[in-house]
């Protein structure tokens, strides 16, 4: 099968390497950076350097593709997926674009192809678990997710580095966080309601509201739902300071040298400050707690993940957890387990027990272990 991966960055490269290792797959990666594209050729992938912000380039890239993976930055993700669907190709996407993915549902159904969106770790694996729990429980009372990617070693001033595009990180800090309380959907500022949370073997982290629930607010009926991002303590206050003083604003301001956009400058500076060094270890931590009723009993299901940089493959933890969730979803389509035309976020897929088990097993095979416990409450 011919698989085209659009985007060969940190996560895209993990996706390419995993798919290219399959004898049944022929993989083409397209990236604007010729060095990034060429680097992936040593893993058996064909490579093209091209600007995917041009719809015509996207169309040319996916000619002959049996399936397309979208791994571009979030700001261009929706348009890329839209163009792929116009070419009639099934797609699995991780780009975390801000637009409503169901705006593409009719286009995907007209093409008669699946379009799986938000197929990363969170959103992605977290949604898959939510859908599985909604199907398993008789009634779901609450869903709470804590998740974050961090450098193993903390260093001032940020005590943080970005395992993916800094622009997408800043989007998390500026986009209002939607959650559900008392059965009502509400919106709060990102970086709000900071709390400290302990993780055995890792220590104390801070958690704050971000807009990670996305499609879960439509698909799940749980009256209490929230997702918070995890960082080392003190990070949220620093980012709030930048945001409130205008450094994350996309509105132009007049400066001595002319017109400038503060966010563009901030992103450029943070891109360097937040860049992981080659081989620098990172970690991904996630805790999902779902409470509900099952056969007359109230139970609490806890799913936990703590993953580290893999020294054997020199693959970051965030690239592993995000990329391998994505390739697990790819295999659902290529193996014929999921073939429903239209847009489907992971929670819809997770309601199918065969799909859920297949993705969890796929992650386990790659040493990304999700631990599950149940307690009656």
C-alpha positions in Angstrom: 0.0 0.0 0.0 1.2 3.5 -0.8 1.1 5.8 2.2 1.9 9.5 1.9 2.9 11.3 5.1 2.5 15.1 4.9 5.0 16.6 7.3 8.4 15.1 8.4 9.0 16.9 11.6 9.7 15.4 15.0 6.4 13.5 15.2 6.1 13.0 11.4 9.5 11.3 11.4 8.4 8.8 14.0 5.3 8.0 11.9 7.4 7.6 8.8 9.9 5.3 10.5 7.2 3.1 12.0 5.2 2.8 8.7 8.3 2.3 6.5 9.3 -0.7 8.7 6.3 -2.6 7.3 7.0 -4.7 4.2 3.4 -4.1 3.1 3.8 -0.3 3.0 5.5 2.0 0.5 6.0 5.4 2.2 6.4 8.9 0.7 7.2 11.8 3.1 6.6 15.4 2.0 8.1 18.3 4.0 9.1 21.9 3.2 12.5 21.3 4.7 14.7 19.3 2.2 17.1 18.3 5.0 14.3 16.8 7.1 12.8 15.0 4.1 16.2 13.6 3.0 17.0 12.4 6.5 14.0 10.1 6.4 15.2 8.4 3.2 17.6 6.2 5.2 14.6 4.5 6.8 13.3 3.4 3.4 10.9 6.2 2.6 10.7 8.2 -0.6 11.1 11.9 0.0 9.9 15.2 -1.6 10.7 18.7 -0.4 7.6 20.9 -1.1 5.5 23.6 0.4 2.3 22.0 1.6 0.6 25.4 2.2 -0.1 25.3 -1.6 -3.3 23.1 -2.3 -1.9 22.1 -5.7 1.2 20.7 -4.0 -0.9 18.6 -1.7 -2.9 17.3 -4.6 0.2 16.3 -6.5 1.7 14.7 -3.4 -1.2 12.4 -2.8 -1.7 11.1 -6.3 -1.7 7.3 -6.2 -1.9 7.2 -2.4 -3.9 4.5 -0.7 -3.9 6.5 2.5 -2.6 9.9 3.7 -1.3 10.9 7.1 -1.5 14.6 8.0 1.3 15.8 10.3 1.7 19.5 9.5 1.5 22.4 12.0 -2.0 23.1 13.3 -2.6 26.4 11.6 -2.5 24.7 8.1 -3.9 21.3 9.1 -7.6 21.8 8.2 -6.8 23.0 4.7 -4.4 20.2 4.1 -7.0 17.6 5.2 -9.7 19.3 3.1 -7.5 19.1 0.0 -6.7 15.4 0.6 -10.4 14.6 0.8 -11.0 16.5 -2.4 -8.6 14.1 -4.0 -10.7 11.2 -2.6 -8.0 9.8 -0.3 -8.6 8.4 3.2 -6.7 10.4 5.8 -5.4 10.1 9.4 -4.5 13.5 10.9 -2.6 14.6 14.0 -2.3 18.4 13.3 -4.6 19.7 16.2 -6.2 22.4 14.0 -8.5 24.9 15.6 -11.4 24.5 13.1 -14.3 22.1 13.7 -13.3 18.8 11.9 -16.9 17.9 11.3 -17.0 20.7 8.7 -15.2 18.1 6.5 -17.7 15.3 7.2 -19.8 15.8 4.1 -16.7 16.0 1.9 -15.3 12.7 3.4 -18.7 11.0 2.9 -19.0 12.2 -0.7 -15.5 10.7 -1.3 -16.5 7.5 0.5 -13.4 7.5 2.7 -12.6 7.6 6.4 -11.2 10.7 7.9 -9.7 10.1 11.4 -8.8 13.3 13.1 -6.9 14.3 16.4 -5.0 11.0 16.3 -2.2 11.9 18.7 -1.8 11.3 22.4 -4.1 14.0 23.7 -6.3 14.6 21.9 -6.1 11.1 20.5 -5.3 8.3 22.9 -7.2 10.2 25.6 -10.3 10.4 23.3 -10.0 6.7 22.4 -10.1 5.8 26.2 -13.1 8.2 26.7 -15.1 6.5 23.9 -14.2 3.0 25.2 -15.4 4.0 28.7 -18.6 5.5 27.4 -19.3 2.2 25.6 -18.3 0.1 28.6 -20.1 1.9 31.4 -23.8 2.0 31.8 -23.6 5.7 32.8 -20.5 7.9 32.7 -20.4 10.5 35.5 -17.0 12.2 34.8 -13.9 12.3 32.6 -10.8 14.0 33.7 -7.5 14.0 31.8 -4.1 15.3 32.9 -1.4 15.2 30.2 1.9 16.8 29.3 5.2 16.4 27.5 8.3 17.6 29.4 12.2 17.6 29.3 13.6 15.1 31.8 16.1 17.7 33.0 14.8 21.0 34.3 16.7 24.1 33.4 16.0 27.8 34.0 14.4 30.0 32.9 11.6 28.0 31.3 12.0 24.5 32.8 10.3 23.4 29.6 11.1 22.5 26.0 8.6 21.9 23.2 8.4 18.3 21.8 6.4 19.7 18.9 5.9 23.1 17.2 6.2 26.0 19.7 3.5 27.7 17.7 1.1 24.9 18.6 2.1 25.1 22.3 1.4 28.9 22.3 -2.0 28.1 20.7 -2.8 25.9 23.8 -2.0 28.9 26.0 -4.1 31.4 24.1 -7.1 29.4 22.9 -10.0 29.5 25.6 -10.3 26.2 27.4 -13.7 24.5 26.9 -14.9 22.1 29.6 -18.2 20.8 31.1 -19.5 21.3 34.6 -22.9 20.3 35.9 -23.9 19.2 32.4 -23.2 22.6 30.9 -20.4 23.4 28.5 -18.4 26.4 29.7 -15.3 28.3 28.6 -12.4 29.5 30.8 -9.1 31.1 30.0 -6.2 28.8 29.2 -3.7 28.5 32.0 -6.4 29.0 34.6 -7.2 27.0 37.8 -3.6 25.9 38.5 -3.3 22.9 40.8 -0.4 20.8 42.0 -0.6 17.0 41.3 1.8 14.3 42.6 3.0 11.5 40.3 4.9 8.5 41.9 8.4 8.2 40.5 8.2 11.6 38.9 7.3 14.2 41.6 5.0 17.1 41.7 3.7 18.8 38.6 1.3 21.7 38.0 -1.9 21.3 36.0 -3.9 24.0 34.3 -6.9 24.3 31.9 -6.3 24.0 28.2 -8.6 23.3 25.2 -8.0 19.6 24.8 -11.5 18.1 25.0 -12.5 19.4 21.6 -14.9 16.8 20.0 -15.5 15.1 23.4 -17.8 18.0 24.4 -20.1 16.9 21.5 -19.7 13.2 21.5 -19.7 12.4 25.2 -22.7 12.8 27.6 -20.6 12.8 30.8 -21.8 15.8 32.9 -18.3 16.5 34.2 -15.4 16.8 31.8 -12.0 18.5 31.9 -8.5 18.3 30.5 -5.5 20.0 32.0 -2.0 20.3 30.7 0.9 19.3 32.9 4.2 21.3 33.4 6.8 21.7 36.0 5.5 24.1 38.8 5.8 27.8 37.9 5.5 27.5 34.1 1.9 28.6 33.8 2.5 31.9 35.7 5.4 32.8 33.3 3.2 32.1 30.3 0.3 34.1 31.7 2.7 37.0 32.2 3.7 36.9 28.5 0.1 36.6 27.4 -1.3 39.4 29.6 1.4 41.8 28.6 0.7 41.2 24.9 3.7 39.0 23.9 1.4 36.3 22.6 -0.9 38.7 20.7 -1.4 38.3 16.9 -2.4 41.9 16.5 0.3 44.2 15.0 1.8 47.0 17.0 3.8 50.0 15.9 7.4 49.9 17.0 10.4 52.1 16.1 11.4 49.9 13.1 7.8 49.8 11.8 4.9 47.3 12.3 5.5 44.1 14.2 3.4 41.1 15.4 4.4 40.2 19.0 3.4 36.6 18.7 5.6 36.1 15.7 8.6 37.5 17.5 7.8 35.5 20.7 7.5 32.3 18.7 10.8 32.9 16.9 12.6 33.5 20.2 11.0 30.5 22.0 11.6 28.2 19.1 15.3 28.5 19.9 14.9 28.5 23.7 12.5 25.5 23.7 14.5 23.4 21.2 15.5 20.0 22.3 19.2 19.2 21.8 20.0 16.1 19.7 19.4 13.1 21.9 18.1 15.1 24.8 15.6 12.9 26.8 12.0 13.9 27.3 9.0 12.3 28.9 5.2 12.1 28.4 2.9 11.7 31.4 -0.9 11.2 31.3 -3.5 10.3 33.9 -7.1 9.8 32.9 -9.8 9.2 35.5 -13.3 8.1 34.5 -16.1 7.5 37.0 -19.4 6.0 36.3 -21.9 3.2 37.0 -21.6 -0.4 35.9 -24.1 -3.1 36.8 -25.4 -1.2 39.8 -22.0 -0.2 41.2 -20.1 3.1 41.0 -16.6 2.6 39.8 -13.5 4.6 39.0 -11.3 3.6 36.0 -7.8 5.1 36.0 -5.5 5.0 33.0 -1.9 6.0 33.4 1.0 6.4 31.1 4.6 7.5 31.8 6.9 7.2 28.8 10.5 8.2 28.2 12.8 9.0 25.3 13.9 5.8 23.6 17.6 5.6 23.3 17.6 2.6 21.0 15.7 4.4 18.2 16.6 7.9 19.3 13.0 8.8 19.3 11.5 11.3 21.7 8.7 10.2 24.0 6.2 12.7 22.6 7.0 11.6 19.0 6.5 8.0 20.2 3.3 8.4 22.1 1.7 10.7 19.4 3.2 9.0 16.4 2.5 5.5 17.4 -1.1 6.3 18.3 -1.4 7.7 14.8 0.1 4.7 13.1 -2.2 2.4 15.2 -5.1 4.3 13.7 -3.6 4.0 10.2 -3.5 0.2 10.7 -7.2 0.2 11.6 -7.9 1.4 8.1 -5.3 -0.5 6.2 -6.4 -3.8 8.0 -10.0 -3.1 7.2 -11.0 -2.9 10.9 -12.4 0.7 10.4 -13.8 1.6 7.0 -16.7 3.9 7.8 -16.7 7.0 5.4 -16.8 10.4 7.1 -15.0 12.3 9.9 -14.5 10.3 13.1 -12.5 11.5 16.1 -10.8 8.8 18.2 -13.6 8.5 20.8 -16.0 7.3 18.0 -13.4 4.7 17.0 -12.8 3.7 20.6 -16.5 2.6 21.0 -15.6 -0.3 18.8 -13.8 -2.7 21.2 -11.8 -4.4 18.4 -10.5 -1.0 17.4 -9.7 0.0 21.0 -7.9 -3.2 21.7 -5.9 -3.1 18.4 -4.5 0.4 19.1 -3.6 -0.4 22.8 -1.9 -3.5 21.6 -0.1 -1.6 18.9 1.3 0.8 21.5 2.3 -2.0 23.8 4.2 -3.7 21.0 6.2 -0.4 20.7 6.8 -0.3 24.5 4.3 2.5 25.1 2.4 1.0 28.1 -0.9 2.2 29.3 -1.7 0.9 32.8 -5.4 0.5 33.7 -6.9 0.0 37.2 -10.5 -0.2 38.4 -11.8 0.6 41.9 -15.3 0.5 43.3 -16.3 3.8 45.0 
